[in-house]
Amino acid sequence: MPAPIAVFAFNRPDHLGVTLQALAANRLAGESHVTIFCDAPRGPKDAQGCQRVVEVARNAVGFASVTVVQREANHGCAASVISGTTEMFARHERLIVIEDDIVTSPLTLAYLNQALEKYQFVPAVFSISAWAPPQRMLRVADRYRFNSYFIRRFHCWGWGSWRDRWACNDWSVPGYAEYRNDATMRTAHTEAGSDLPGMLDAQMAGRIDSWAIRAEFTRFRSGGLTLYPRVPLVRNIGMDGTGRHCGTRDRYADDLRGAESILERPFSDVAYVDRQLSAAFRSVYSGRRILDKVRRVLRLG
């Protein structure tokens, strides 16, 4: 049976509608049980959008079942995802998570479910990502025989994980005090991007409210790996100024070309980091443009 799906939504009914329509077009949608968590308004200006979100959620079709969880009080993005994933993992061994601005390709669920099955008993694998850098930024060579590769970085634009891995998260971020003053540790954390230490510092200083950077710190401390597809299987439509910590410039935009062939190659039997791919991945998240993005995120936070 496919893994259950948790969808998180707030006040963007149009985004949610596009997300659910694309998800319903997936090969395994009709066998998948979906729970949609709808956060409550922060104030009067959100009321109409949040009400429309609930209506879109309740009218969702194309799945084995749809459960709508309407929050009575506003949680905020981070707390909404943390509480919702905690509730879902209390009932399920594995889970797929899609936020309301993530548009999936028709094979996204098939890929995530096969990967969750393949690496269920490989504790070194922390999570499965449906996103990967666009091919114009990181093109995997044809001679690389697998449909995916491992990187030491968690990513939240469509992902899956398992109860035992997710249970390692401590959202209070123990160990940060040591990390903050340990240059060796901070340098090690930049293996998959120079932006990571700065984002964690911003989280701990209260300048942003991100569950994802805290999950990434859990992955870092445990030495876990995230599996990335060789081509992107999702695109983020929230880079339009409507999302939390998102600007209006989307350097990661992609048409998902090549996603239809993702399952033509096998998964690796061994969880390992390819050094060339790791270096190429790091370059995507390093340099002035990334630092400018982090500064912009801090301003928006």
C-alpha positions in Angstrom: 0.0 0.0 0.0 1.4 3.5 -0.8 2.5 5.7 2.0 0.0 8.1 3.4 0.3 11.7 2.3 0.2 14.8 4.5 -0.6 18.1 2.7 -0.1 21.3 4.6 -2.0 24.4 3.6 -2.7 27.9 5.0 -4.3 30.8 3.1 -3.5 30.1 -0.6 -6.5 28.3 -2.1 -5.3 28.7 -5.7 -1.9 27.2 -4.9 -3.5 24.3 -3.0 -5.9 23.6 -5.9 -3.0 23.4 -8.4 -1.0 21.2 -5.9 -3.9 18.8 -5.4 -4.8 18.6 -9.1 -1.2 17.6 -9.9 -1.1 15.1 -7.0 -4.3 13.5 -8.2 -2.8 13.0 -11.6 -0.1 10.7 -10.1 -0.1 7.1 -11.0 -0.6 6.0 -7.4 -3.1 8.7 -6.4 -6.1 6.5 -6.5 -4.5 4.1 -3.9 -3.2 6.9 -1.6 -4.8 8.2 1.5 -4.4 12.0 1.9 -4.7 14.1 5.0 -4.8 17.9 4.4 -3.9 20.1 7.4 -5.5 23.5 7.1 -4.0 26.1 9.4 -6.3 28.7 11.0 -6.1 32.4 10.2 -3.5 34.6 11.9 -6.0 37.4 11.8 -9.0 38.8 9.9 -7.1 39.4 6.7 -6.4 35.6 6.4 -10.0 34.5 7.1 -11.3 34.4 3.6 -8.3 32.7 2.2 -8.3 30.1 4.9 -12.0 29.4 4.5 -11.5 28.9 0.7 -8.5 26.6 1.5 -10.8 24.4 3.6 -13.4 24.3 0.7 -10.7 23.3 -1.8 -9.5 20.6 0.6 -12.9 19.2 1.1 -13.6 19.0 -2.6 -10.4 17.2 -3.4 -11.0 14.1 -5.5 -8.9 11.4 -7.1 -7.5 9.7 -4.0 -8.4 6.6 -2.0 -9.6 8.9 0.8 -9.3 12.5 1.9 -9.2 13.7 5.5 -9.3 17.4 6.2 -7.9 18.6 9.5 -9.1 22.2 10.2 -7.0 23.8 12.9 -9.0 25.9 15.4 -6.0 28.2 16.2 -3.2 29.4 14.0 -0.1 27.3 14.3 2.2 29.0 11.8 4.1 27.2 9.2 6.8 25.5 11.3 4.4 24.4 14.1 1.8 23.2 11.6 4.3 20.9 9.9 5.8 19.7 13.2 2.5 18.9 14.8 1.0 17.4 11.6 3.9 15.1 10.9 4.0 14.0 14.6 0.4 13.1 14.4 0.8 11.2 11.2 4.0 9.3 12.2 2.2 8.2 15.4 -0.1 6.2 13.2 2.1 5.3 10.2 5.6 3.9 9.7 6.3 6.0 6.6 4.9 9.3 5.3 5.0 11.5 2.2 4.8 15.3 2.8 3.6 17.9 0.3 3.1 21.6 1.1 0.6 23.7 -0.7 3.0 25.2 -3.3 4.6 22.0 -4.5 3.5 20.7 -7.9 4.3 17.1 -8.5 5.0 15.2 -11.8 2.9 12.2 -12.5 5.6 9.8 -11.3 6.5 11.6 -8.0 4.4 9.3 -5.8 5.7 6.2 -7.6 9.3 7.3 -7.1 8.8 8.3 -3.4 7.1 5.1 -2.5 9.6 2.9 -4.3 12.5 4.7 -2.5 10.7 4.5 0.9 10.4 0.7 0.3 13.9 0.3 -0.9 15.6 2.1 2.0 13.2 1.4 4.8 15.8 -0.8 6.6 18.8 1.4 5.8 19.1 3.7 8.8 21.7 5.9 7.2 19.0 7.2 4.8 17.3 10.0 6.7 14.8 11.1 4.0 13.8 11.0 0.4 13.5 14.2 -1.6 11.3 14.6 -4.7 13.2 17.8 -5.6 16.6 18.1 -7.2 18.5 21.0 -8.7 17.3 21.7 -12.2 19.4 20.1 -14.9 20.8 23.5 -16.1 22.4 23.8 -12.6 23.3 20.1 -12.0 23.3 17.7 -14.9 23.9 14.1 -13.9 26.1 12.4 -16.5 24.5 9.7 -18.6 27.2 7.2 -17.4 25.9 7.5 -13.9 23.7 4.4 -13.8 21.2 5.1 -11.0 18.0 7.1 -11.0 19.0 9.0 -7.8 22.0 10.0 -5.7 22.7 10.7 -2.0 23.6 14.1 -0.6 24.1 15.2 3.0 21.3 17.8 3.0 17.6 17.5 3.9 15.2 19.1 1.5 11.5 19.9 2.0 10.0 20.5 -1.4 8.1 17.2 -1.5 9.7 14.5 0.7 9.2 11.2 2.5 10.7 9.6 5.6 10.1 6.9 8.2 8.9 7.0 11.8 12.2 5.9 13.3 14.2 8.5 11.4 11.7 11.4 12.1 11.6 10.5 15.8 15.2 11.7 16.1 14.1 15.3 15.7 14.3 17.4 18.8 12.9 20.7 17.7 14.6 22.6 20.6 17.9 21.9 18.7 20.1 20.5 21.4 23.8 20.8 20.6 23.5 24.1 18.9 25.6 25.9 21.6 28.5 23.7 20.8 27.9 24.0 17.0 27.8 27.8 17.1 31.3 28.0 18.4 32.9 25.1 16.7 34.4 26.1 13.4 35.2 22.6 12.4 31.6 21.5 12.8 30.3 24.5 11.0 32.6 23.9 8.1 31.6 20.2 7.9 28.0 21.4 7.7 28.7 23.3 4.5 29.4 20.1 2.6 26.1 20.5 0.7 25.9 24.3 0.8 27.5 27.3 2.4 24.0 28.6 3.4 23.3 26.0 6.1 25.1 27.4 9.1 23.7 30.9 8.5 20.1 29.6 8.3 20.5 27.7 11.5 21.9 30.7 13.3 18.9 32.8 12.0 16.5 30.1 13.3 18.1 30.0 16.8 18.2 33.9 16.9 14.5 34.0 16.2 14.9 35.8 12.9 13.1 33.0 11.0 10.8 30.2 12.0 11.8 27.1 10.0 11.1 23.5 10.8 13.2 22.4 7.8 16.5 23.8 9.0 16.0 22.1 12.3 15.3 18.8 10.6 18.5 19.4 8.6 20.5 19.8 11.8 19.1 16.5 13.0 20.2 14.9 9.8 23.7 16.6 10.1 24.2 15.4 13.7 23.1 11.9 12.9 25.3 11.7 9.7 22.2 10.8 7.7 21.8 11.0 3.9 19.0 12.3 1.7 18.2 10.6 -1.6 17.7 13.0 -4.5 16.3 12.1 -7.9 18.6 12.6 -10.9 16.0 15.1 -12.3 13.5 17.2 -10.4 10.1 15.6 -9.8 8.4 18.7 -8.4 8.4 22.4 -8.8 7.7 25.1 -6.3 5.0 27.6 -7.3 5.3 29.6 -4.1 8.2 31.8 -5.3 5.7 34.5 -6.0 5.9 36.4 -2.7 3.1 34.4 -1.1 5.2 31.9 0.8 6.9 32.1 4.2 10.6 32.9 3.7 10.2 33.0 -0.1 11.0 35.9 -2.4 9.8 36.6 -5.9 12.8 35.4 -7.9 12.9 31.7 -8.6 16.3 30.6 -9.8 15.2 26.9 -9.3 12.3 27.1 -11.8 12.0 23.9 -13.9 9.6 22.4 -16.4 10.2 18.9 -15.0 11.5 17.7 -18.4 12.9 14.2 -18.0 10.8 13.3 -15.0 8.8 10.8 -17.0 11.9 8.6 -17.3 13.0 8.6 -13.7 12.1 4.9 -13.0 13.9 3.6 -16.1 17.1 3.4 -14.1 17.6 1.4 -10.8 18.1 2.6 -7.2 21.5 2.0 -5.8 21.8 -0.9 -3.5 24.4 1.0 -1.4 23.8 4.3 0.3 26.9 6.3 -0.5 27.8 9.9 -1.5 29.3 10.3 -5.0 32.1 12.9 -4.6 31.6 14.5 -8.0 27.9 14.9 -7.5 28.4 16.2 -4.0 30.7 18.9 -5.2 28.3 19.9 -8.0 25.4 20.0 -5.5 27.4 22.2 -3.2 28.0 24.7 -5.9 24.3 25.1 -6.4 24.0 26.3 -2.8 27.2 28.4 -2.6 28.4 31.8 -3.7 27.1 35.3 -3.7 23.6 34.5 -5.1 23.0 32.1 -2.2 24.2 34.6 0.4 21.9 37.2 -1.2 19.0 34.7 -0.9 19.8 34.0 2.8 19.9 37.8 3.5 16.5 38.2 1.7 15.0 35.3 3.7 16.2 36.9 6.9 14.5 40.2 5.9 11.3 38.4 5.1 11.4 36.5 8.3 
